[in-house]
C-alpha cells in the first residue's frame, strides 16, 4: 500500500503510535512480529513515514557546501560476517588487456586487441557486507516476518516474494548522528561495550540535538577506525542495547537506525532465548530497517550532527539486504 493510499486510512501520527504501542505490548508478553498499521500489504514498515512534504522540508534546508560519503570501500579481505558460513567478498578479472591478446575472446584479432585495451571484472559477495541496509525479511519470529508474512507462504528458492530489498524506496530524510564515543571522550568504545539509553541521551544533550519522528539515526561507536583491519574490526564489536533501540524508535520516533559496526548489536545477547534481539525487535516487530558499516568518521571529525540523509540501495529482488551508498548533506 502506498503512502497516499494509507493517508486515507490512518494519519502518520496515529500509525506511528499504534505500531509502537502494539509492539511494546507484544514485547511485554510473548514476543511476536508486528502487524503494520499501514495495511495488510505493507512491505516497507516505518519507511512509510517518508512523505513528499518530509522530503521537501529536509531538502529545503540543505546548505550545499559539502557532501559526506557514508559508504565504505569493498575489497578482498574486507571485514565481513563469516561465522555462519557466509562467503567473503571476492573480486576477479574476467578480461585483461594482455589476456585478450592471448585468448582473443571477442575474435577481433591481435592487432585490434593490441590497440583496444579491454578490462572486465566480476564480484561475489554476501548481501550483508559493506555499507548495507537490512530489508524487513532479514529476521523474524516464529516463522513470520514483519506484518505477519509467513516464510512457508512467501519464501521460495529465489528469495522472498514480499519485503525484498527491491521494495525499499529511496530514502530522503533528516539524518542524525549520535557520537556516543566522543560524548564519552573516547576515540572509540571498548570491545563489547553495550550502548545504553542513558548514553544516547547524554550524547544528544552534548550535541544539542533532539530526535524527531521519521529520522534516520546513526550511532557512532568509533569502530570504523579499524575498518582496514578486518580481524580487529570484527573482534567483539561494541553495539546497542535493546533498551537503547527502544528509546530510538518508541520515544525518538526513528524511521531507520544504523551504526558504524557490522552487527549493530553486541554479544553475547542480553535476552534469554533470542540470540539477536535487536534485529528481531527492529525488523520484525517495529518494521525499522537497519543500516550497518556506515562510515561516520567524516561527520564526527567536523561535528556534523544533523543533515539531509540521501540513500538508495540496490534493487536485489527478494533479497534480505542490499548495498547502499548513503550521503549526508549538512543543513542550515
C-alpha positions as CSV (number, residue, x, y, z in Angstrom):
1,X,0.0,0.0,0.0
2,X,1.4,3.4,-1.0
3,X,1.7,6.5,1.2
4,X,-1.1,8.3,-0.5
5,X,-3.5,5.3,0.0
6,X,-2.5,5.0,3.6
7,X,-3.2,8.7,4.2
8,X,-6.9,7.9,3.6
9,X,-6.8,5.2,6.3
10,X,-4.6,6.4,9.1
11,X,-2.7,9.7,9.6
12,X,1.0,9.3,10.1
13,X,1.0,10.2,13.7
14,X,-1.7,7.7,14.6
15,X,0.0,5.0,12.6
16,X,3.3,5.6,14.5
17,X,1.5,5.5,17.8
18,X,-0.3,2.3,17.0
19,X,2.7,0.4,15.8
20,X,4.8,1.4,18.8
21,X,2.0,0.6,21.3
22,X,1.2,-2.7,19.7
23,X,4.8,-3.8,19.5
24,X,5.5,-2.7,23.1
25,X,2.6,-4.8,24.3
26,X,4.0,-7.8,22.3
27,X,7.4,-7.3,23.8
28,X,5.9,-7.3,27.4
29,X,4.2,-10.7,26.6
30,X,5.4,-13.4,24.2
31,X,7.4,-11.6,21.5
32,X,5.9,-11.8,18.1
33,X,6.1,-9.9,14.8
34,X,4.4,-6.5,14.4
35,X,1.3,-6.1,12.3
36,X,1.6,-3.0,10.2
37,X,-0.8,-0.1,10.8
38,X,-0.2,0.8,7.1
39,X,-2.3,-2.1,6.0
40,X,-2.0,-5.9,5.3
41,X,0.0,-5.3,2.1
42,X,2.6,-3.1,3.7
43,X,6.2,-4.3,2.9
44,X,8.3,-1.3,3.9
45,X,7.3,-0.6,7.6
46,X,8.4,2.7,9.0
47,X,9.7,3.9,5.6
48,X,6.0,4.8,5.1
49,X,6.9,7.9,7.2
50,X,8.6,9.4,4.2
51,X,6.2,11.8,2.5
52,X,6.5,14.4,-0.3
53,X,6.3,17.0,2.4
54,X,9.0,15.5,4.6
55,X,11.4,15.1,1.6
56,X,10.8,18.7,0.5
57,X,11.2,20.0,4.1
58,X,14.7,18.5,4.6
59,X,16.0,19.3,1.2
60,X,15.0,22.9,1.5
61,X,17.5,23.2,4.4
62,X,20.5,21.8,2.6
63,X,23.4,24.2,2.6
64,X,25.1,22.7,-0.5
65,X,28.6,23.4,0.9
66,X,29.7,19.9,1.4
67,X,28.6,16.3,0.9
68,X,29.8,13.4,3.1
69,X,30.1,9.9,1.6
70,X,29.0,7.4,4.3
71,X,29.9,4.3,2.4
72,X,32.9,2.1,2.8
73,X,35.1,0.5,0.1
74,X,34.6,-3.1,-1.0
75,X,37.9,-5.0,-1.3
76,X,39.3,-8.5,-0.9
77,X,39.9,-9.1,2.7
78,X,37.4,-6.6,3.9
79,X,35.5,-7.2,7.2
80,X,32.5,-9.5,6.7
81,X,30.3,-11.8,8.8
82,X,31.5,-15.3,8.1
83,X,30.8,-17.0,11.4
84,X,27.6,-18.7,10.0
85,X,29.5,-19.8,6.8
86,X,28.7,-16.9,4.6
87,X,31.2,-16.1,1.8
88,X,33.8,-13.4,1.9
89,X,34.0,-10.7,-0.7
90,X,35.7,-11.9,-3.9
91,X,36.7,-9.9,-7.0
92,X,38.4,-11.2,-10.1
93,X,39.3,-10.1,-13.5
94,X,37.3,-11.7,-16.3
95,X,39.2,-9.9,-19.0
96,X,42.6,-8.1,-19.1
97,X,44.3,-6.3,-21.9
98,X,47.2,-8.8,-22.1
99,X,44.8,-11.8,-21.7
100,X,42.7,-10.6,-24.6
101,X,45.8,-10.6,-26.8
102,X,46.4,-14.2,-25.9
103,X,42.8,-15.6,-25.8
104,X,41.1,-13.2,-28.3
105,X,37.7,-13.8,-26.7
106,X,35.9,-11.4,-29.0
107,X,37.6,-12.8,-32.0
108,X,38.7,-9.5,-33.3
109,X,42.4,-10.4,-33.9
110,X,45.7,-9.5,-32.3
111,X,46.1,-6.1,-33.9
112,X,42.7,-4.9,-32.6
113,X,43.4,-6.3,-29.1
114,X,46.8,-4.6,-29.1
115,X,45.0,-1.3,-30.0
116,X,41.9,-1.6,-27.8
117,X,42.5,-2.3,-24.2
118,X,39.6,-4.2,-22.5
119,X,39.3,-4.9,-18.8
120,X,36.3,-6.7,-17.2
121,X,35.7,-7.9,-13.7
122,X,33.2,-9.9,-11.6
123,X,32.4,-9.9,-7.9
124,X,30.8,-12.4,-5.4
125,X,29.6,-11.3,-2.0
126,X,27.2,-11.9,0.9
127,X,24.4,-9.4,0.9
128,X,25.2,-8.2,4.4
129,X,28.7,-6.8,3.9
130,X,30.0,-3.3,3.3
131,X,27.6,-0.4,3.9
132,X,24.2,-2.1,3.5
133,X,20.6,-1.9,4.6
134,X,18.7,-4.8,6.0
135,X,15.3,-5.5,4.5
136,X,12.4,-6.4,6.8
137,X,12.6,-10.1,5.9
138,X,16.1,-10.5,7.3
139,X,14.9,-11.6,10.7
140,X,11.6,-12.8,12.0
141,X,9.9,-14.6,14.9
142,X,8.0,-17.9,14.9
143,X,8.2,-18.4,11.2
144,X,6.9,-15.0,10.4
145,X,8.4,-11.6,9.4
146,X,7.1,-8.0,9.7
147,X,3.4,-7.7,9.1
148,X,2.7,-11.4,9.7
149,X,4.1,-12.6,6.3
150,X,4.9,-16.3,6.7
151,X,8.1,-18.0,5.4
152,X,6.2,-21.1,4.4
153,X,3.9,-18.9,2.2
154,X,6.3,-16.2,0.8
155,X,9.8,-17.6,0.8
156,X,11.0,-19.5,-2.3
157,X,14.2,-20.7,-3.8
158,X,14.9,-17.3,-5.3
159,X,14.1,-15.2,-2.3
160,X,11.1,-13.7,-0.6
161,X,8.2,-12.5,-2.7
162,X,7.4,-9.9,-0.1
163,X,9.6,-7.2,1.7
164,X,12.6,-7.9,-0.6
165,X,15.3,-5.3,-0.9
166,X,13.8,-4.1,-4.2
167,X,10.8,-2.8,-2.2
168,X,12.9,-0.3,-0.2
169,X,12.3,3.2,-1.6
170,X,14.9,5.9,-2.0
171,X,15.5,7.3,1.5
172,X,15.5,11.1,1.8
173,X,15.0,12.3,5.3
174,X,16.5,14.1,8.2
175,X,19.6,12.3,9.5
176,X,21.1,12.5,13.0
177,X,24.4,11.2,14.0
178,X,24.8,10.3,17.7
179,X,28.5,10.3,18.5
180,X,28.5,8.1,21.7
181,X,32.2,7.6,21.6
182,X,33.0,11.4,21.5
183,X,30.5,12.1,24.2
184,X,32.5,9.8,26.5
185,X,35.7,11.5,25.5
186,X,36.9,8.4,23.5
187,X,38.1,7.7,20.0
188,X,36.1,4.5,20.1
189,X,34.1,2.5,22.5
190,X,35.6,-0.6,24.2
191,X,35.2,-4.1,22.9
192,X,31.7,-5.5,23.5
193,X,30.5,-2.2,25.1
194,X,26.7,-2.1,25.2
195,X,25.4,1.4,24.5
196,X,22.6,2.3,26.9
197,X,19.6,4.6,26.7
198,X,21.5,7.0,29.1
199,X,24.5,7.0,26.7
200,X,22.3,8.1,23.8
201,X,20.6,10.8,25.9
202,X,23.9,12.1,27.2
203,X,25.3,12.3,23.7
204,X,22.2,14.1,22.3
205,X,22.4,16.6,25.1
206,X,26.0,17.4,24.4
207,X,25.3,17.8,20.7
208,X,22.2,19.9,21.5
209,X,20.1,17.8,19.2
210,X,16.7,16.4,19.7
211,X,15.3,13.4,17.7
212,X,12.2,13.8,15.5
213,X,9.7,11.4,14.1
214,X,11.0,10.0,10.8
215,X,14.7,10.5,11.4
216,X,17.5,8.3,10.1
217,X,19.5,7.8,13.3
218,X,23.1,6.7,13.0
219,X,25.2,5.7,16.0
220,X,29.0,6.2,16.1
221,X,30.9,3.8,18.2
222,X,34.3,4.6,16.6
223,X,34.7,1.1,15.3
224,X,35.1,2.3,11.7
225,X,38.6,3.5,12.7
226,X,39.7,-0.2,12.4
227,X,37.9,-1.0,9.1
228,X,41.1,-1.7,7.2
229,X,42.0,-4.4,9.7
230,X,39.3,-7.0,9.4
231,X,40.5,-9.1,12.3
232,X,40.4,-6.2,14.7
233,X,37.2,-4.7,13.3
234,X,35.3,-8.0,13.7
235,X,36.5,-8.9,17.2
236,X,34.0,-8.3,19.9
237,X,32.4,-5.1,18.5
238,X,30.5,-2.6,20.6
239,X,26.8,-2.2,19.9
240,X,23.4,-1.1,21.2
241,X,21.4,-2.5,24.0
242,X,17.8,-3.4,23.4
243,X,16.7,-0.6,25.7
244,X,18.7,1.9,23.6
245,X,17.0,0.6,20.5
246,X,13.6,1.0,22.1
247,X,14.4,4.6,23.0
248,X,15.3,5.4,19.4
249,X,12.1,4.0,17.9
250,X,9.5,4.3,20.6
251,X,10.5,7.6,22.1
252,X,12.7,9.2,19.4
253,X,10.5,8.2,16.5
254,X,13.4,6.9,14.4
255,X,12.4,5.6,11.0
256,X,15.7,3.9,10.2
257,X,18.6,3.1,12.6
258,X,22.2,2.3,11.8
259,X,25.7,2.3,13.1
260,X,29.4,2.1,12.1
261,X,29.8,-1.6,13.3
262,X,28.7,-4.7,11.5
263,X,26.3,-6.4,13.8
264,X,24.6,-3.2,15.2
265,X,24.1,-5.1,18.5
266,X,26.8,-6.7,20.5
267,X,27.3,-10.1,22.0
268,X,26.5,-12.1,24.0
269,X,22.8,-11.5,23.8
270,X,21.2,-9.8,26.8
271,X,17.9,-11.6,26.1
272,X,17.4,-15.2,27.1
273,X,16.0,-17.2,24.2
274,X,17.0,-14.8,21.5
275,X,20.5,-14.6,20.1
276,X,19.8,-11.4,18.1
277,X,17.1,-9.4,20.0
278,X,17.8,-6.1,18.4
279,X,17.4,-7.4,14.9
280,X,14.1,-9.2,15.7
281,X,12.8,-6.2,17.6
282,X,13.7,-3.6,14.9
283,X,13.0,-5.5,11.8
284,X,10.2,-8.0,12.7
285,X,8.4,-6.1,15.5
286,X,8.8,-2.5,14.6
287,X,9.4,-2.5,10.8
288,X,12.5,-0.4,11.1
289,X,15.3,-1.1,8.6
290,X,18.9,-1.4,9.9
291,X,22.0,0.0,8.3
292,X,25.4,-1.3,9.1
293,X,29.0,-0.4,8.4
294,X,28.1,3.3,7.9
295,X,31.2,5.4,7.8
296,X,30.6,8.3,10.2
297,X,34.2,9.4,10.7
298,X,33.9,12.5,8.4
299,X,30.8,13.7,10.2
300,X,32.4,13.1,13.6
301,X,35.6,15.0,12.6
302,X,33.5,18.0,11.5
303,X,31.0,17.7,14.3
304,X,28.1,17.5,11.9
305,X,25.2,16.0,13.8
306,X,22.2,16.9,11.7
307,X,21.9,16.6,7.9
308,X,19.8,15.6,5.0
309,X,20.3,11.8,4.5
310,X,20.0,10.5,1.0
311,X,20.5,6.9,0.1
312,X,19.2,4.2,-2.3
313,X,20.0,0.6,-2.1
314,X,20.5,-1.9,-5.0
315,X,17.1,-3.4,-6.0
316,X,18.1,-7.0,-5.4
317,X,14.7,-8.8,-5.9
318,X,13.7,-10.9,-3.0
319,X,16.9,-10.3,-1.0
320,X,17.1,-9.7,2.7
321,X,19.7,-6.9,2.3
322,X,21.4,-4.8,-0.3
323,X,24.4,-2.5,-0.6
324,X,23.6,1.2,-0.1
325,X,25.5,4.4,-1.0
326,X,24.3,6.9,1.6
327,X,25.2,10.6,1.6
328,X,24.9,13.3,4.3
329,X,24.3,16.9,3.2
330,X,24.7,19.4,6.1
331,X,21.7,21.6,6.7
332,X,21.2,25.1,7.9
